[in-house]
Amino acid sequence: MVCTNVVDVDFGKIQMFSGNYSFWYMASQLALRQRNDKNKKAEQKREELLDFIRRFSANASKSRQATSRKKALEKINIEDIQPSNRKYPGIIFNQEREAGNQILEVKDLYKRTEEKVLFSNVSFEVNKGDKIAIISKDSLATTAFYQIVMNEMQADKGEYKWGQTTKQSYLPLDNSSYFSEENNLMDWLRQYSTDKDEHYIRGFLGKMLFSGEEVFKKSNVLSGGEKVRCMLSRMMQYNANVLLLDEPTGHLDLESITTLNETLADFKGTVLFTSHDHEFTQTVANRIIEITPKGIIDKLMTYDEYIKDPSVKALKEELYK
């Protein structure tokens, strides 16, 4: 990890904390839970924070930056750990029903543009519970793959088949077609929801950090991050058991990325996603599939293991020639 300190601009002042972002986030969340727990005594809360620092420090001692990181954590004053004032969206994906064992079968997919081959010989089966990072040196290839399996684009060759018990929910890279009309956010989300009740729609938008008069903002004037939060709200309405996300983190702020990261890591269904966020990919994916002009690399491992694997490096050199 590169980060050794976090500067927090909150409560109207700037504070610097030792440790990386993960430590700061988990510590501030623990402090927030403690503040909301009226029954715990001050000494209990103090001991809980000290125990957290000890455990995090022990984990830090296993890293390459062991000595300096451990010393920095040991110097932390627990009075400095405050609950964050930041707001995190309520991103929760629920499955309407659990999928069977047959999720997705892809056979010999091939796609090219006028200028180049995007991918060829793409064949694999998705297993129940897989969280697959679909990667490529060419982002056009990954986007074309999602568009093909979501029936938005035709492959030049090959086929795919979804399992009968699967229900997909998709976050495309280009969402502009969803925001071409001048309807407000209430009406925008209502068209995708089975529950049309105004209180439900307003409450759902509130969870996604659109509060008060913001729910009447026109959908075609939203920022990039606001559009992605709307698209995630749309995805949640489907209660799908397979999630597909093409570059979900590009426009999101850190709070939204953190929440989405945790939600996908905890999701009990199947996930296929692409992201240039290293930490996001490392903490969500349990399988990596790289699609290339000459075939695929398919490895059941984390992203860090994948990029360090000598056999993967040799395969990439061959497939990208």
C-alpha positions as a LaTeX table, in Angstrom:
\begin{tabular}{lrrr}
\hline
Residue & $x$ (\AA) & $y$ (\AA) & $z$ (\AA) \\
\hline
Met1 & 0.00 & 0.00 & 0.00 \\
Val2 & 1.26 & 3.52 & $-0.82$ \\
Cys3 & $-0.81$ & 5.53 & 1.68 \\
Thr4 & 0.78 & 5.97 & 5.14 \\
Asn5 & $-1.33$ & 8.89 & 6.44 \\
Val6 & $-4.86$ & 10.17 & 5.90 \\
Val7 & $-5.79$ & 13.87 & 6.01 \\
Asp8 & $-9.44$ & 14.16 & 7.01 \\
Val9 & $-11.31$ & 17.39 & 6.22 \\
Asp10 & $-14.35$ & 17.05 & 8.51 \\
Phe11 & $-16.15$ & 18.75 & 11.40 \\
Gly12 & $-14.93$ & 22.10 & 9.98 \\
Lys13 & $-11.25$ & 21.28 & 10.54 \\
Ile14 & $-8.35$ & 19.34 & 9.05 \\
Gln15 & $-6.76$ & 16.41 & 10.90 \\
Met16 & $-3.97$ & 14.03 & 9.93 \\
Phe17 & $-4.08$ & 10.37 & 11.00 \\
Ser18 & $-1.41$ & 7.66 & 10.89 \\
Gly19 & $-2.29$ & 4.57 & 8.88 \\
Asn20 & $-3.85$ & 3.94 & 5.50 \\
Tyr21 & $-7.38$ & 4.65 & 4.29 \\
Ser22 & $-8.66$ & 1.21 & 5.38 \\
Phe23 & $-7.53$ & 1.86 & 8.96 \\
Trp24 & $-9.07$ & 5.35 & 9.03 \\
Tyr25 & $-12.36$ & 4.15 & 7.53 \\
Met26 & $-12.79$ & 1.16 & 9.86 \\
Ala27 & $-11.76$ & 3.18 & 12.91 \\
Ser28 & $-14.16$ & 6.03 & 12.13 \\
Gln29 & $-16.99$ & 3.56 & 11.51 \\
Leu30 & $-16.28$ & 1.86 & 14.85 \\
Ala31 & $-16.34$ & 5.26 & 16.55 \\
Leu32 & $-19.68$ & 6.03 & 14.88 \\
Arg33 & $-21.19$ & 2.73 & 16.11 \\
Gln34 & $-19.91$ & 3.53 & 19.60 \\
Arg35 & $-21.45$ & 7.00 & 19.54 \\
Asn36 & $-24.80$ & 5.45 & 18.64 \\
Asp37 & $-24.51$ & 2.87 & 21.42 \\
Lys38 & $-25.85$ & 4.73 & 24.43 \\
Asn39 & $-25.52$ & 1.72 & 26.77 \\
Lys40 & $-21.77$ & 1.23 & 26.58 \\
Lys41 & $-19.64$ & 2.84 & 29.24 \\
Ala42 & $-16.75$ & 5.12 & 28.28 \\
Glu43 & $-14.15$ & 2.62 & 29.49 \\
Gln44 & $-15.70$ & $-0.18$ & 27.40 \\
Lys45 & $-15.57$ & 2.02 & 24.31 \\
Arg46 & $-11.96$ & 2.96 & 25.02 \\
Glu47 & $-10.94$ & $-0.69$ & 25.38 \\
Glu48 & $-12.78$ & $-1.59$ & 22.16 \\
Leu49 & $-10.83$ & 1.07 & 20.24 \\
Leu50 & $-7.52$ & $-0.05$ & 21.76 \\
Asp51 & $-8.28$ & $-3.65$ & 20.80 \\
Phe52 & $-9.03$ & $-2.54$ & 17.23 \\
Ile53 & $-5.69$ & $-0.69$ & 17.01 \\
Arg54 & $-3.83$ & $-3.73$ & 18.40 \\
Arg55 & $-5.43$ & $-6.06$ & 15.85 \\
Phe56 & $-4.82$ & $-3.69$ & 12.94 \\
Ser57 & $-1.23$ & $-3.19$ & 14.11 \\
Ala58 & $-0.68$ & $-6.97$ & 14.23 \\
Asn59 & $-1.91$ & $-7.28$ & 10.64 \\
Ala60 & 0.34 & $-4.41$ & 9.60 \\
Ser61 & 3.36 & $-6.23$ & 11.02 \\
Lys62 & 3.01 & $-8.83$ & 8.28 \\
Ser63 & 3.46 & $-6.31$ & 5.47 \\
Arg64 & 6.64 & $-5.05$ & 3.80 \\
Gln65 & 6.31 & $-1.72$ & 5.59 \\
Ala66 & 5.94 & $-3.64$ & 8.88 \\
Thr67 & 8.20 & $-1.70$ & 11.27 \\
Ser68 & 7.32 & 1.90 & 10.35 \\
Arg69 & 3.60 & 1.17 & 9.98 \\
Lys70 & 3.41 & $-0.69$ & 13.29 \\
Lys71 & 5.22 & 2.12 & 15.12 \\
Ala72 & 2.90 & 4.73 & 13.60 \\
Leu73 & $-0.19$ & 2.80 & 14.69 \\
Glu74 & 1.16 & 2.36 & 18.19 \\
Lys75 & 1.50 & 6.15 & 18.55 \\
Ile76 & $-2.17$ & 6.78 & 17.78 \\
Asn77 & $-4.12$ & 8.65 & 20.43 \\
Ile78 & $-7.55$ & 7.05 & 20.63 \\
Glu79 & $-9.09$ & 10.42 & 21.52 \\
Asp80 & $-8.21$ & 11.47 & 17.96 \\
Ile81 & $-10.44$ & 8.75 & 16.48 \\
Gln82 & $-13.74$ & 10.43 & 15.78 \\
Pro83 & $-16.85$ & 9.22 & 13.96 \\
Ser84 & $-16.80$ & 10.52 & 10.39 \\
Asn85 & $-19.33$ & 13.13 & 9.37 \\
Arg86 & $-19.37$ & 11.77 & 5.83 \\
Lys87 & $-22.43$ & 10.18 & 4.28 \\
Tyr88 & $-22.31$ & 6.82 & 2.55 \\
Pro89 & $-25.01$ & 5.66 & 0.10 \\
Gly90 & $-27.16$ & 2.65 & 0.98 \\
Ile91 & $-26.14$ & 0.24 & $-1.79$ \\
Ile92 & $-27.68$ & $-3.18$ & $-1.07$ \\
Phe93 & $-28.26$ & $-5.89$ & $-3.68$ \\
Asn94 & $-30.88$ & $-8.46$ & $-2.70$ \\
Gln95 & $-31.63$ & $-11.60$ & $-4.71$ \\
Glu96 & $-35.26$ & $-12.32$ & $-5.54$ \\
Arg97 & $-34.25$ & $-15.98$ & $-5.64$ \\
Glu98 & $-31.05$ & $-17.95$ & $-5.53$ \\
Ala99 & $-29.72$ & $-19.07$ & $-8.90$ \\
Gly100 & $-29.09$ & $-22.70$ & $-9.75$ \\
Asn101 & $-25.67$ & $-24.06$ & $-10.65$ \\
Gln102 & $-25.86$ & $-23.09$ & $-14.34$ \\
Ile103 & $-25.05$ & $-19.39$ & $-14.58$ \\
Leu104 & $-23.46$ & $-18.51$ & $-17.94$ \\
Glu105 & $-21.78$ & $-20.53$ & $-20.67$ \\
Val106 & $-19.70$ & $-18.71$ & $-23.30$ \\
Lys107 & $-18.46$ & $-20.54$ & $-26.41$ \\
Asp108 & $-15.93$ & $-19.26$ & $-28.95$ \\
Leu109 & $-16.98$ & $-15.61$ & $-28.90$ \\
Tyr110 & $-15.26$ & $-13.44$ & $-31.51$ \\
Lys111 & $-15.62$ & $-9.71$ & $-32.10$ \\
Arg112 & $-13.76$ & $-7.21$ & $-34.22$ \\
Thr113 & $-14.10$ & $-3.62$ & $-35.34$ \\
Glu114 & $-13.13$ & $-2.35$ & $-38.78$ \\
Glu115 & $-9.63$ & $-1.67$ & $-37.48$ \\
Lys116 & $-8.82$ & $-4.60$ & $-35.18$ \\
Val117 & $-9.82$ & $-7.81$ & $-33.43$ \\
Leu118 & $-11.16$ & $-7.09$ & $-29.96$ \\
Phe119 & $-11.19$ & $-10.71$ & $-28.80$ \\
Ser120 & $-11.38$ & $-14.26$ & $-30.14$ \\
Asn121 & $-11.72$ & $-17.82$ & $-28.81$ \\
Val122 & $-13.49$ & $-16.59$ & $-25.68$ \\
Ser123 & $-14.88$ & $-19.71$ & $-23.99$ \\
Phe124 & $-15.61$ & $-20.24$ & $-20.31$ \\
Glu125 & $-18.31$ & $-21.18$ & $-17.82$ \\
Val126 & $-19.35$ & $-18.98$ & $-14.93$ \\
Asn127 & $-19.86$ & $-20.87$ & $-11.68$ \\
Lys128 & $-22.38$ & $-19.99$ & $-9.02$ \\
Gly129 & $-20.85$ & $-17.49$ & $-6.59$ \\
Asp130 & $-18.02$ & $-16.46$ & $-8.91$ \\
Lys131 & $-16.88$ & $-12.85$ & $-8.66$ \\
Ile132 & $-15.05$ & $-12.42$ & $-11.92$ \\
Ala133 & $-12.95$ & $-9.44$ & $-12.95$ \\
Ile134 & $-13.14$ & $-9.22$ & $-16.74$ \\
Ile135 & $-9.98$ & $-7.43$ & $-17.86$ \\
Ser136 & $-8.19$ & $-6.54$ & $-21.09$ \\
Lys137 & $-5.57$ & $-4.12$ & $-22.37$ \\
Asp138 & $-8.34$ & $-2.74$ & $-24.60$ \\
Ser139 & $-11.40$ & $-1.30$ & $-22.81$ \\
Leu140 & $-13.38$ & $-1.62$ & $-26.07$ \\
Ala141 & $-13.03$ & $-5.40$ & $-25.68$ \\
Thr142 & $-14.47$ & $-5.59$ & $-22.17$ \\
Thr143 & $-17.35$ & $-3.24$ & $-23.03$ \\
Ala144 & $-18.15$ & $-5.25$ & $-26.18$ \\
Phe145 & $-18.17$ & $-8.45$ & $-24.12$ \\
Tyr146 & $-20.77$ & $-7.05$ & $-21.70$ \\
Gln147 & $-22.89$ & $-5.70$ & $-24.54$ \\
Ile148 & $-22.88$ & $-9.09$ & $-26.25$ \\
Val149 & $-23.89$ & $-11.17$ & $-23.21$ \\
Met150 & $-26.57$ & $-8.56$ & $-22.37$ \\
Asn151 & $-27.93$ & $-8.83$ & $-25.94$ \\
Glu152 & $-27.08$ & $-5.23$ & $-26.85$ \\
Met153 & $-24.56$ & $-6.22$ & $-29.53$ \\
Gln154 & $-24.09$ & $-9.19$ & $-31.83$ \\
Ala155 & $-20.90$ & $-11.23$ & $-31.72$ \\
Asp156 & $-19.28$ & $-11.93$ & $-35.09$ \\
Lys157 & $-18.94$ & $-15.58$ & $-34.09$ \\
Gly158 & $-19.73$ & $-17.76$ & $-31.11$ \\
Glu159 & $-22.60$ & $-18.00$ & $-28.67$ \\
Tyr160 & $-23.55$ & $-17.66$ & $-25.02$ \\
Lys161 & $-26.30$ & $-19.08$ & $-22.84$ \\
Trp162 & $-27.65$ & $-17.86$ & $-19.51$ \\
Gly163 & $-28.92$ & $-20.37$ & $-16.96$ \\
Gln164 & $-32.71$ & $-20.55$ & $-16.68$ \\
Thr165 & $-32.74$ & $-19.51$ & $-13.01$ \\
Thr166 & $-30.52$ & $-16.46$ & $-13.52$ \\
Lys167 & $-31.72$ & $-12.87$ & $-13.45$ \\
Gln168 & $-29.23$ & $-10.25$ & $-14.60$ \\
Ser169 & $-28.79$ & $-6.61$ & $-13.65$ \\
Tyr170 & $-26.34$ & $-4.53$ & $-15.69$ \\
Leu171 & $-24.44$ & $-1.27$ & $-15.20$ \\
Pro172 & $-23.16$ & $-0.18$ & $-18.64$ \\
Leu173 & $-20.12$ & 2.02 & $-19.18$ \\
Asp174 & $-22.13$ & 4.47 & $-21.30$ \\
Asn175 & $-25.38$ & 5.38 & $-19.53$ \\
Ser176 & $-26.26$ & 8.44 & $-21.64$ \\
Ser177 & $-29.32$ & 6.80 & $-23.24$ \\
Tyr178 & $-30.93$ & 6.47 & $-19.79$ \\
Phe179 & $-30.79$ & 10.22 & $-19.15$ \\
Ser180 & $-31.98$ & 11.75 & $-22.41$ \\
Glu181 & $-35.39$ & 12.93 & $-21.12$ \\
Glu182 & $-36.19$ & 15.82 & $-18.77$ \\
Asn183 & $-37.99$ & 13.81 & $-16.09$ \\
Asn184 & $-37.11$ & 14.42 & $-12.44$ \\
Leu185 & $-35.39$ & 11.79 & $-10.29$ \\
Met186 & $-38.67$ & 10.64 & $-8.70$ \\
Asp187 & $-40.18$ & 9.88 & $-12.11$ \\
Trp188 & $-36.89$ & 8.52 & $-13.43$ \\
Leu189 & $-36.58$ & 5.85 & $-10.72$ \\
Arg190 & $-40.32$ & 5.11 & $-10.62$ \\
Gln191 & $-40.21$ & 3.75 & $-14.18$ \\
Tyr192 & $-37.86$ & 0.96 & $-13.04$ \\
Ser193 & $-39.54$ & 0.16 & $-9.71$ \\
Thr194 & $-42.40$ & $-2.25$ & $-9.07$ \\
Asp195 & $-43.32$ & $-0.12$ & $-6.05$ \\
Lys196 & $-44.57$ & 3.21 & $-7.46$ \\
Asp197 & $-45.40$ & 4.73 & $-4.06$ \\
Glu198 & $-44.00$ & 8.22 & $-3.63$ \\
His199 & $-42.76$ & 7.57 & $-0.07$ \\
Tyr200 & $-40.88$ & 4.47 & $-1.24$ \\
Ile201 & $-39.25$ & 6.26 & $-4.20$ \\
Arg202 & $-38.33$ & 9.31 & $-2.11$ \\
Gly203 & $-36.93$ & 7.07 & 0.65 \\
Phe204 & $-34.91$ & 5.03 & $-1.82$ \\
Leu205 & $-33.43$ & 8.14 & $-3.40$ \\
Gly206 & $-32.65$ & 9.41 & 0.11 \\
Lys207 & $-30.61$ & 6.26 & 0.80 \\
Met208 & $-28.64$ & 7.06 & $-2.36$ \\
Leu209 & $-27.94$ & 10.58 & $-1.01$ \\
Phe210 & $-30.58$ & 12.46 & $-3.01$ \\
Ser211 & $-32.45$ & 14.28 & $-0.27$ \\
Gly212 & $-34.98$ & 17.10 & 0.02 \\
Glu213 & $-35.58$ & 19.04 & $-3.18$ \\
Glu214 & $-32.80$ & 17.10 & $-4.95$ \\
Val215 & $-35.34$ & 14.39 & $-5.82$ \\
Phe216 & $-36.95$ & 16.88 & $-8.23$ \\
Lys217 & $-33.71$ & 17.59 & $-10.07$ \\
Lys218 & $-33.92$ & 16.88 & $-13.81$ \\
Ser219 & $-32.22$ & 13.61 & $-14.68$ \\
Asn220 & $-30.55$ & 15.03 & $-17.80$ \\
Val221 & $-28.47$ & 17.58 & $-15.84$ \\
Leu222 & $-26.88$ & 15.16 & $-13.35$ \\
Ser223 & $-23.14$ & 14.87 & $-12.81$ \\
Gly224 & $-21.31$ & 11.68 & $-13.77$ \\
Gly225 & $-21.28$ & 10.42 & $-10.18$ \\
Glu226 & $-24.98$ & 11.22 & $-9.67$ \\
Lys227 & $-25.85$ & 9.27 & $-12.82$ \\
Val228 & $-23.95$ & 6.21 & $-11.59$ \\
Arg229 & $-25.75$ & 6.40 & $-8.23$ \\
Cys230 & $-29.05$ & 6.51 & $-10.15$ \\
Met231 & $-28.00$ & 3.53 & $-12.27$ \\
Leu232 & $-27.07$ & 1.58 & $-9.13$ \\
Ser233 & $-30.53$ & 2.46 & $-7.74$ \\
Arg234 & $-32.04$ & 1.09 & $-10.94$ \\
Met235 & $-29.99$ & $-2.12$ & $-10.61$ \\
Met236 & $-31.22$ & $-2.65$ & $-7.06$ \\
Gln237 & $-34.86$ & $-2.59$ & $-8.21$ \\
Tyr238 & $-34.38$ & $-5.85$ & $-10.14$ \\
Asn239 & $-33.31$ & $-8.05$ & $-7.20$ \\
Ala240 & $-31.04$ & $-9.94$ & $-9.59$ \\
Asn241 & $-28.80$ & $-12.88$ & $-8.73$ \\
Val242 & $-26.16$ & $-11.97$ & $-11.36$ \\
Leu243 & $-24.64$ & $-8.49$ & $-11.44$ \\
Leu244 & $-22.64$ & $-7.11$ & $-14.38$ \\
Leu245 & $-20.78$ & $-3.82$ & $-13.92$ \\
Asp246 & $-18.64$ & $-2.15$ & $-16.58$ \\
Glu247 & $-16.35$ & 0.41 & $-14.92$ \\
Pro248 & $-18.65$ & 1.30 & $-11.98$ \\
Thr249 & $-16.01$ & 3.26 & $-10.05$ \\
Gly250 & $-14.97$ & 5.81 & $-12.68$ \\
His251 & $-17.27$ & 8.67 & $-11.64$ \\
Leu252 & $-17.97$ & 7.75 & $-8.01$ \\
Asp253 & $-16.57$ & 9.52 & $-4.96$ \\
Leu254 & $-14.55$ & 7.60 & $-2.36$ \\
Glu255 & $-17.53$ & 7.08 & $-0.03$ \\
Ser256 & $-19.62$ & 5.53 & $-2.82$ \\
Ile257 & $-16.73$ & 3.35 & $-4.02$ \\
Thr258 & $-16.15$ & 2.09 & $-0.46$ \\
Thr259 & $-19.82$ & 1.18 & $-0.04$ \\
Leu260 & $-20.06$ & $-0.51$ & $-3.45$ \\
Asn261 & $-16.84$ & $-2.40$ & $-2.73$ \\
Glu262 & $-18.18$ & $-3.79$ & 0.56 \\
Thr263 & $-21.57$ & $-4.60$ & $-0.96$ \\
Leu264 & $-20.14$ & $-6.59$ & $-3.88$ \\
Ala265 & $-17.70$ & $-8.41$ & $-1.59$ \\
Asp266 & $-20.63$ & $-9.49$ & 0.62 \\
Phe267 & $-23.08$ & $-10.24$ & $-2.22$ \\
Lys268 & $-24.15$ & $-13.91$ & $-2.19$ \\
Gly269 & $-24.86$ & $-14.10$ & $-5.92$ \\
Thr270 & $-22.54$ & $-13.93$ & $-8.94$ \\
Val271 & $-20.67$ & $-10.84$ & $-10.15$ \\
Leu272 & $-18.88$ & $-10.00$ & $-13.40$ \\
Phe273 & $-17.19$ & $-6.60$ & $-13.35$ \\
Thr274 & $-14.45$ & $-4.45$ & $-14.82$ \\
Ser275 & $-12.66$ & $-1.70$ & $-12.89$ \\
His276 & $-9.35$ & 0.15 & $-13.13$ \\
Asp277 & $-9.43$ & 0.57 & $-9.33$ \\
His278 & $-6.77$ & $-1.86$ & $-8.10$ \\
Glu279 & $-8.02$ & $-2.14$ & $-4.50$ \\
Phe280 & $-11.62$ & $-2.58$ & $-5.66$ \\
Thr281 & $-10.64$ & $-5.42$ & $-8.02$ \\
Gln282 & $-8.38$ & $-7.07$ & $-5.44$ \\
Thr283 & $-11.00$ & $-7.11$ & $-2.69$ \\
Val284 & $-14.00$ & $-8.20$ & $-4.80$ \\
Ala285 & $-12.70$ & $-10.66$ & $-7.43$ \\
Asn286 & $-12.01$ & $-14.34$ & $-6.72$ \\
Arg287 & $-11.41$ & $-15.12$ & $-10.40$ \\
Ile288 & $-9.71$ & $-13.18$ & $-13.20$ \\
Ile289 & $-10.55$ & $-13.58$ & $-16.90$ \\
Glu290 & $-8.47$ & $-11.59$ & $-19.37$ \\
Ile291 & $-9.85$ & $-11.39$ & $-22.91$ \\
Thr292 & $-7.35$ & $-10.80$ & $-25.71$ \\
Pro293 & $-7.25$ & $-10.83$ & $-29.54$ \\
Lys294 & $-5.89$ & $-14.40$ & $-29.44$ \\
Gly295 & $-7.85$ & $-16.01$ & $-26.61$ \\
Ile296 & $-8.30$ & $-15.76$ & $-22.85$ \\
Ile297 & $-6.43$ & $-16.23$ & $-19.60$ \\
Asp298 & $-8.69$ & $-17.67$ & $-16.90$ \\
Lys299 & $-7.30$ & $-17.94$ & $-13.37$ \\
Leu300 & $-9.02$ & $-18.75$ & $-10.07$ \\
Met301 & $-7.02$ & $-16.31$ & $-7.96$ \\
Thr302 & $-7.00$ & $-12.77$ & $-6.61$ \\
Tyr303 & $-5.94$ & $-9.82$ & $-8.74$ \\
Asp304 & $-2.66$ & $-9.35$ & $-6.84$ \\
Glu305 & $-1.83$ & $-13.03$ & $-7.35$ \\
Tyr306 & $-2.70$ & $-12.69$ & $-11.03$ \\
Ile307 & $-0.43$ & $-9.74$ & $-11.78$ \\
Lys308 & 2.49 & $-11.37$ & $-9.93$ \\
Asp309 & 2.12 & $-14.84$ & $-11.49$ \\
Pro310 & 5.06 & $-15.62$ & $-13.88$ \\
Ser311 & 2.94 & $-18.03$ & $-15.95$ \\
Val312 & 0.33 & $-15.31$ & $-16.51$ \\
Lys313 & 3.04 & $-12.90$ & $-17.66$ \\
Ala314 & 4.28 & $-15.44$ & $-20.20$ \\
Leu315 & 0.75 & $-16.09$ & $-21.49$ \\
Lys316 & 0.08 & $-12.37$ & $-21.90$ \\
Glu317 & 3.23 & $-11.88$ & $-23.93$ \\
Glu318 & 2.07 & $-14.63$ & $-26.28$ \\
Leu319 & $-1.57$ & $-13.55$ & $-26.58$ \\
Tyr320 & $-0.87$ & $-9.85$ & $-27.16$ \\
Lys321 & 1.81 & $-10.38$ & $-29.86$ \\
\hline
\end{tabular}
